[in-house]
């Protein structure tokens, strides 16, 4: 008798009513792919921010992870991106169903780059991975940074007035101006879009492998921000972030060779993107870490 999968509470909270039908269908979907790809469930299901991850074993005894997620702009290109990048840098796709964005992935170790105690070493590893990933041209069919950034510029005038602080409104207008400067040359590299410490996992065949891309065709300067808003728990309480942010940014530029001016312009774009998402969701103030990055690098 097929094993009944319990959906993790985190996944239910993150998806809510907007994906109630998808959530309700997950147990049946797991059973379908277990049968289709001849798998055996090998543990309790896990939850990413937006996906269900089920440990499984293939018919030949290979351990793997079954990943189920909603079909959207972010998930549609995941298998293509992972197969386009070098095998030594990213998790391997063993099977995929493009119609549902369901993936069967190699099983990695339960340890991320965030678990590495030395944050400087963790940043160095992240930057080295970014260097290799961003050397690869984006294949046809991948979403374009040009379109996403252009939409941000178009949306900003409607959302800026929702911010309660006049200084923050002025900051966002400056961010828009910086994005407009770099927008004419949006780039054509295959970007991960969400390359932070939790999306790099330990593995047996390589020390570290990248997971969970939200693929995009564009400028590698757009890739730096995820490393700048993570791993600051100790410093956030004291507010002593400015020098640390600059040091981390400089280290990533030294390793990747990304042009500083374009990196600053596209980092402004990442801050703008998050501010617009937040205000659209009802927030009236900019998140403190975003302000800290803007203050350290852009103001």
C-alpha beads as a LAMMPS data file, in Angstrom:
LAMMPS data file: protein, C-alpha beads

299 atoms
298 bonds

1 atom types
1 bond types

-500.0 500.0 xlo xhi
-500.0 500.0 ylo yhi
-500.0 500.0 zlo zhi

Masses

1 110.0

Atoms # bond

1 1 1 0.000 0.000 0.000
2 1 1 1.493 3.432 -0.948
3 1 1 2.787 5.507 1.915
4 1 1 0.638 8.546 2.770
5 1 1 2.700 11.735 2.701
6 1 1 2.053 14.393 5.343
7 1 1 2.548 17.924 4.087
8 1 1 4.929 19.972 6.307
9 1 1 3.236 22.866 8.089
10 1 1 5.847 25.314 6.752
11 1 1 4.818 24.592 3.175
12 1 1 1.147 25.064 3.990
13 1 1 1.898 28.400 5.697
14 1 1 3.998 29.654 2.800
15 1 1 1.463 28.751 0.117
16 1 1 -1.769 29.415 1.963
17 1 1 -5.096 29.618 0.190
18 1 1 -3.625 30.679 -3.150
19 1 1 -2.272 27.152 -3.743
20 1 1 -4.826 25.128 -1.776
21 1 1 -5.580 22.859 -4.728
22 1 1 -1.898 22.144 -5.335
23 1 1 -1.305 21.400 -1.641
24 1 1 -4.289 19.064 -1.500
25 1 1 -3.011 17.161 -4.518
26 1 1 0.533 16.634 -3.243
27 1 1 0.060 13.174 -1.654
28 1 1 -1.412 11.845 -4.905
29 1 1 1.326 13.557 -6.935
30 1 1 4.037 11.935 -4.810
31 1 1 2.415 8.539 -5.339
32 1 1 2.228 9.177 -9.098
33 1 1 5.941 9.997 -9.460
34 1 1 7.026 7.230 -7.114
35 1 1 5.241 4.839 -9.447
36 1 1 6.333 6.518 -12.700
37 1 1 10.019 6.707 -11.824
38 1 1 10.073 3.457 -9.814
39 1 1 11.030 5.001 -6.496
40 1 1 10.743 4.016 -2.853
41 1 1 10.038 6.680 -0.242
42 1 1 13.000 6.740 2.140
43 1 1 12.130 9.205 4.889
44 1 1 9.883 11.973 6.068
45 1 1 9.126 14.785 3.600
46 1 1 10.975 18.075 3.919
47 1 1 9.903 21.551 2.914
48 1 1 11.714 24.279 1.080
49 1 1 10.234 27.761 0.980
50 1 1 8.044 26.762 -1.952
51 1 1 8.539 23.047 -2.605
52 1 1 7.975 19.607 -1.139
53 1 1 11.117 17.462 -0.961
54 1 1 10.732 13.708 -0.447
55 1 1 13.752 11.434 0.194
56 1 1 13.544 8.455 -2.148
57 1 1 15.606 5.551 -3.470
58 1 1 15.706 4.616 -7.146
59 1 1 15.289 1.076 -8.385
60 1 1 19.084 0.672 -8.696
61 1 1 19.600 1.734 -5.059
62 1 1 20.621 5.332 -5.799
63 1 1 19.498 7.793 -3.127
64 1 1 17.674 10.804 -4.510
65 1 1 15.269 13.623 -3.681
66 1 1 11.859 14.067 -5.307
67 1 1 11.022 17.770 -5.601
68 1 1 7.452 18.925 -6.237
69 1 1 6.626 22.595 -6.789
70 1 1 4.071 24.819 -8.447
71 1 1 4.597 25.693 -12.090
72 1 1 5.615 29.342 -12.455
73 1 1 8.239 31.569 -14.082
74 1 1 10.815 30.559 -11.462
75 1 1 10.355 26.780 -11.582
76 1 1 9.891 26.297 -15.329
77 1 1 13.568 26.785 -16.209
78 1 1 15.116 24.996 -13.205
79 1 1 15.925 21.675 -14.901
80 1 1 17.252 23.418 -18.020
81 1 1 19.539 25.666 -15.978
82 1 1 20.922 22.828 -13.863
83 1 1 21.680 20.807 -17.000
84 1 1 23.281 23.801 -18.734
85 1 1 25.786 24.598 -15.979
86 1 1 28.852 22.462 -15.324
87 1 1 28.083 19.141 -13.633
88 1 1 30.772 19.763 -10.995
89 1 1 29.038 22.899 -9.703
90 1 1 25.346 22.023 -9.413
91 1 1 23.046 19.287 -8.168
92 1 1 22.304 16.671 -10.845
93 1 1 18.859 16.301 -12.393
94 1 1 18.084 12.582 -12.658
95 1 1 14.535 12.918 -14.016
96 1 1 12.153 15.786 -14.696
97 1 1 8.602 16.432 -15.842
98 1 1 8.449 19.824 -17.586
99 1 1 4.650 19.888 -17.451
100 1 1 4.628 20.086 -13.631
101 1 1 8.213 21.264 -12.899
102 1 1 8.691 18.081 -10.828
103 1 1 12.325 17.023 -10.464
104 1 1 14.217 13.983 -9.283
105 1 1 17.545 15.248 -7.954
106 1 1 20.652 13.605 -6.590
107 1 1 20.649 13.452 -2.808
108 1 1 23.123 15.797 -1.128
109 1 1 24.432 16.014 2.406
110 1 1 22.234 17.723 5.046
111 1 1 24.640 20.647 5.427
112 1 1 24.690 24.023 3.712
113 1 1 27.337 26.676 3.212
114 1 1 25.631 28.597 6.001
115 1 1 26.894 25.907 8.397
116 1 1 30.520 26.772 7.598
117 1 1 31.670 28.709 10.702
118 1 1 33.954 31.137 8.864
119 1 1 31.703 33.549 6.966
120 1 1 34.654 34.879 4.934
121 1 1 35.506 31.380 3.721
122 1 1 31.826 30.761 2.994
123 1 1 31.676 33.941 0.916
124 1 1 34.839 32.964 -0.962
125 1 1 33.329 29.591 -1.897
126 1 1 30.073 31.257 -2.937
127 1 1 31.938 33.750 -5.124
128 1 1 33.986 31.003 -6.781
129 1 1 30.808 29.117 -7.634
130 1 1 29.228 32.329 -8.929
131 1 1 32.245 32.951 -11.158
132 1 1 31.853 29.580 -12.867
133 1 1 28.065 29.718 -13.138
134 1 1 27.979 33.214 -14.600
135 1 1 30.534 32.313 -17.276
136 1 1 27.826 30.227 -18.982
137 1 1 25.578 31.879 -21.609
138 1 1 21.861 31.589 -20.927
139 1 1 20.093 29.108 -23.205
140 1 1 17.070 30.192 -25.259
141 1 1 13.786 30.355 -23.383
142 1 1 15.123 31.660 -20.058
143 1 1 13.480 34.776 -18.603
144 1 1 15.383 37.993 -19.208
145 1 1 16.657 40.458 -16.625
146 1 1 15.921 43.207 -19.138
147 1 1 12.184 42.485 -18.898
148 1 1 12.111 42.108 -15.111
149 1 1 14.144 45.260 -14.455
150 1 1 12.088 47.223 -16.957
151 1 1 8.921 46.189 -15.162
152 1 1 10.422 47.296 -11.839
153 1 1 11.117 50.754 -13.250
154 1 1 7.560 50.923 -14.561
155 1 1 6.031 49.785 -11.245
156 1 1 8.089 52.031 -8.955
157 1 1 6.081 55.285 -9.385
158 1 1 2.909 53.529 -8.183
159 1 1 4.541 51.876 -5.168
160 1 1 6.998 54.509 -3.904
161 1 1 4.198 56.674 -2.395
162 1 1 3.224 53.730 -0.171
163 1 1 6.425 54.173 1.863
164 1 1 5.811 56.214 4.978
165 1 1 9.203 57.892 5.291
166 1 1 10.185 60.647 2.876
167 1 1 13.891 59.743 3.089
168 1 1 13.069 56.179 2.065
169 1 1 10.981 57.448 -0.841
170 1 1 13.969 59.530 -2.011
171 1 1 16.236 56.500 -1.677
172 1 1 13.990 54.370 -3.865
173 1 1 13.916 57.074 -6.537
174 1 1 17.734 57.003 -6.549
175 1 1 17.615 53.207 -6.891
176 1 1 15.344 53.554 -9.914
177 1 1 17.783 56.012 -11.484
178 1 1 20.702 53.628 -10.970
179 1 1 18.783 50.766 -12.563
180 1 1 17.931 52.964 -15.554
181 1 1 21.672 53.567 -16.062
182 1 1 22.547 49.865 -16.376
183 1 1 19.330 48.691 -18.038
184 1 1 20.489 49.343 -21.639
185 1 1 23.057 46.525 -21.218
186 1 1 21.206 43.832 -19.236
187 1 1 23.612 40.963 -20.031
188 1 1 23.151 37.437 -21.366
189 1 1 24.704 35.114 -18.759
190 1 1 22.767 32.297 -17.065
191 1 1 21.990 33.657 -13.599
192 1 1 20.869 31.746 -10.516
193 1 1 19.036 34.773 -9.018
194 1 1 18.985 33.309 -5.472
195 1 1 22.591 32.248 -4.851
196 1 1 22.954 32.514 -1.086
197 1 1 24.529 30.312 1.581
198 1 1 21.483 28.069 2.096
199 1 1 21.365 27.239 -1.612
200 1 1 24.809 25.645 -1.612
201 1 1 24.907 22.159 -0.101
202 1 1 27.649 19.703 0.789
203 1 1 27.961 16.626 -1.405
204 1 1 29.962 13.436 -1.755
205 1 1 31.205 13.962 -5.313
206 1 1 32.148 17.623 -4.736
207 1 1 32.627 19.635 -1.533
208 1 1 29.774 22.004 -2.455
209 1 1 27.000 22.027 -5.069
210 1 1 24.468 24.712 -5.974
211 1 1 20.729 24.004 -5.711
212 1 1 17.379 25.708 -6.341
213 1 1 18.032 28.241 -9.129
214 1 1 15.422 30.737 -10.299
215 1 1 17.042 31.056 -13.735
216 1 1 17.428 34.350 -15.485
217 1 1 19.407 35.656 -18.466
218 1 1 21.316 38.759 -17.495
219 1 1 24.282 40.563 -15.948
220 1 1 26.264 38.739 -13.186
221 1 1 26.204 41.960 -11.150
222 1 1 22.599 41.081 -10.334
223 1 1 23.822 37.985 -8.436
224 1 1 25.716 39.624 -5.551
225 1 1 22.879 40.829 -3.333
226 1 1 21.799 37.453 -1.839
227 1 1 25.216 37.136 -0.228
228 1 1 24.917 40.629 1.240
229 1 1 21.651 40.227 3.142
230 1 1 22.491 36.886 4.799
231 1 1 24.728 35.794 7.713
232 1 1 24.509 39.027 9.696
233 1 1 22.683 37.756 12.793
234 1 1 25.356 38.920 15.247
235 1 1 25.840 42.322 13.619
236 1 1 22.182 43.196 12.998
237 1 1 21.606 43.636 16.738
238 1 1 24.475 46.118 17.038
239 1 1 23.888 47.883 13.740
240 1 1 27.618 47.597 12.923
241 1 1 27.081 46.407 9.360
242 1 1 28.583 49.034 7.083
243 1 1 32.207 47.899 7.075
244 1 1 31.291 44.209 7.000
245 1 1 28.996 44.689 3.998
246 1 1 31.687 46.607 2.112
247 1 1 34.312 43.980 2.888
248 1 1 32.069 41.173 1.678
249 1 1 31.137 43.074 -1.475
250 1 1 34.800 43.797 -2.236
251 1 1 35.759 40.152 -1.682
252 1 1 33.111 38.984 -4.134
253 1 1 34.225 41.517 -6.735
254 1 1 37.874 40.484 -6.308
255 1 1 37.025 36.823 -6.897
256 1 1 34.407 37.180 -9.634
257 1 1 35.996 40.047 -11.543
258 1 1 32.593 41.681 -11.968
259 1 1 32.823 45.386 -12.870
260 1 1 32.237 47.494 -9.755
261 1 1 30.026 50.081 -11.441
262 1 1 27.715 47.488 -12.937
263 1 1 27.710 45.515 -9.690
264 1 1 26.568 48.634 -7.814
265 1 1 23.892 49.382 -10.400
266 1 1 22.439 45.891 -10.338
267 1 1 22.703 45.675 -6.548
268 1 1 20.539 48.803 -6.509
269 1 1 18.182 46.817 -8.717
270 1 1 18.029 43.965 -6.218
271 1 1 17.256 46.349 -3.360
272 1 1 14.600 48.022 -5.497
273 1 1 13.069 44.666 -6.356
274 1 1 12.739 43.680 -2.711
275 1 1 11.348 47.052 -1.686
276 1 1 8.702 46.841 -4.411
277 1 1 7.773 43.287 -3.407
278 1 1 7.420 44.385 0.219
279 1 1 5.355 47.478 -0.488
280 1 1 3.124 45.524 -2.836
281 1 1 2.587 43.118 0.058
282 1 1 1.493 45.921 2.380
283 1 1 4.756 47.041 4.021
284 1 1 5.269 50.784 4.490
285 1 1 8.952 50.780 5.507
286 1 1 12.136 49.356 3.996
287 1 1 13.632 46.315 5.697
288 1 1 16.636 47.320 7.905
289 1 1 19.132 45.007 6.175
290 1 1 18.199 46.460 2.785
291 1 1 18.745 49.952 4.175
292 1 1 22.097 48.861 5.590
293 1 1 23.267 47.554 2.210
294 1 1 22.094 50.721 0.468
295 1 1 23.827 52.882 3.075
296 1 1 27.086 50.907 2.812
297 1 1 27.310 50.748 -0.969
298 1 1 24.987 53.101 -2.750
299 1 1 24.402 56.303 -0.780

Bonds

1 1 1 2
2 1 2 3
3 1 3 4
4 1 4 5
5 1 5 6
6 1 6 7
7 1 7 8
8 1 8 9
9 1 9 10
10 1 10 11
11 1 11 12
12 1 12 13
13 1 13 14
14 1 14 15
15 1 15 16
16 1 16 17
17 1 17 18
18 1 18 19
19 1 19 20
20 1 20 21
21 1 21 22
22 1 22 23
23 1 23 24
24 1 24 25
25 1 25 26
26 1 26 27
27 1 27 28
28 1 28 29
29 1 29 30
30 1 30 31
31 1 31 32
32 1 32 33
33 1 33 34
34 1 34 35
35 1 35 36
36 1 36 37
37 1 37 38
38 1 38 39
39 1 39 40
40 1 40 41
41 1 41 42
42 1 42 43
43 1 43 44
44 1 44 45
45 1 45 46
46 1 46 47
47 1 47 48
48 1 48 49
49 1 49 50
50 1 50 51
51 1 51 52
52 1 52 53
53 1 53 54
54 1 54 55
55 1 55 56
56 1 56 57
57 1 57 58
58 1 58 59
59 1 59 60
60 1 60 61
61 1 61 62
62 1 62 63
63 1 63 64
64 1 64 65
65 1 65 66
66 1 66 67
67 1 67 68
68 1 68 69
69 1 69 70
70 1 70 71
71 1 71 72
72 1 72 73
73 1 73 74
74 1 74 75
75 1 75 76
76 1 76 77
77 1 77 78
78 1 78 79
79 1 79 80
80 1 80 81
81 1 81 82
82 1 82 83
83 1 83 84
84 1 84 85
85 1 85 86
86 1 86 87
87 1 87 88
88 1 88 89
89 1 89 90
90 1 90 91
91 1 91 92
92 1 92 93
93 1 93 94
94 1 94 95
95 1 95 96
96 1 96 97
97 1 97 98
98 1 98 99
99 1 99 100
100 1 100 101
101 1 101 102
102 1 102 103
103 1 103 104
104 1 104 105
105 1 105 106
106 1 106 107
107 1 107 108
108 1 108 109
109 1 109 110
110 1 110 111
111 1 111 112
112 1 112 113
113 1 113 114
114 1 114 115
115 1 115 116
116 1 116 117
117 1 117 118
118 1 118 119
119 1 119 120
120 1 120 121
121 1 121 122
122 1 122 123
123 1 123 124
124 1 124 125
125 1 125 126
126 1 126 127
127 1 127 128
128 1 128 129
129 1 129 130
130 1 130 131
131 1 131 132
132 1 132 133
133 1 133 134
134 1 134 135
135 1 135 136
136 1 136 137
137 1 137 138
138 1 138 139
139 1 139 140
140 1 140 141
141 1 141 142
142 1 142 143
143 1 143 144
144 1 144 145
145 1 145 146
146 1 146 147
147 1 147 148
148 1 148 149
149 1 149 150
150 1 150 151
151 1 151 152
152 1 152 153
153 1 153 154
154 1 154 155
155 1 155 156
156 1 156 157
157 1 157 158
158 1 158 159
159 1 159 160
160 1 160 161
161 1 161 162
162 1 162 163
163 1 163 164
164 1 164 165
165 1 165 166
166 1 166 167
167 1 167 168
168 1 168 169
169 1 169 170
170 1 170 171
171 1 171 172
172 1 172 173
173 1 173 174
174 1 174 175
175 1 175 176
176 1 176 177
177 1 177 178
178 1 178 179
179 1 179 180
180 1 180 181
181 1 181 182
182 1 182 183
183 1 183 184
184 1 184 185
185 1 185 186
186 1 186 187
187 1 187 188
188 1 188 189
189 1 189 190
190 1 190 191
191 1 191 192
192 1 192 193
193 1 193 194
194 1 194 195
195 1 195 196
196 1 196 197
197 1 197 198
198 1 198 199
199 1 199 200
200 1 200 201
201 1 201 202
202 1 202 203
203 1 203 204
204 1 204 205
205 1 205 206
206 1 206 207
207 1 207 208
208 1 208 209
209 1 209 210
210 1 210 211
211 1 211 212
212 1 212 213
213 1 213 214
214 1 214 215
215 1 215 216
216 1 216 217
217 1 217 218
218 1 218 219
219 1 219 220
220 1 220 221
221 1 221 222
222 1 222 223
223 1 223 224
224 1 224 225
225 1 225 226
226 1 226 227
227 1 227 228
228 1 228 229
229 1 229 230
230 1 230 231
231 1 231 232
232 1 232 233
233 1 233 234
234 1 234 235
235 1 235 236
236 1 236 237
237 1 237 238
238 1 238 239
239 1 239 240
240 1 240 241
241 1 241 242
242 1 242 243
243 1 243 244
244 1 244 245
245 1 245 246
246 1 246 247
247 1 247 248
248 1 248 249
249 1 249 250
250 1 250 251
251 1 251 252
252 1 252 253
253 1 253 254
254 1 254 255
255 1 255 256
256 1 256 257
257 1 257 258
258 1 258 259
259 1 259 260
260 1 260 261
261 1 261 262
262 1 262 263
263 1 263 264
264 1 264 265
265 1 265 266
266 1 266 267
267 1 267 268
268 1 268 269
269 1 269 270
270 1 270 271
271 1 271 272
272 1 272 273
273 1 273 274
274 1 274 275
275 1 275 276
276 1 276 277
277 1 277 278
278 1 278 279
279 1 279 280
280 1 280 281
281 1 281 282
282 1 282 283
283 1 283 284
284 1 284 285
285 1 285 286
286 1 286 287
287 1 287 288
288 1 288 289
289 1 289 290
290 1 290 291
291 1 291 292
292 1 292 293
293 1 293 294
294 1 294 295
295 1 295 296
296 1 296 297
297 1 297 298
298 1 298 299
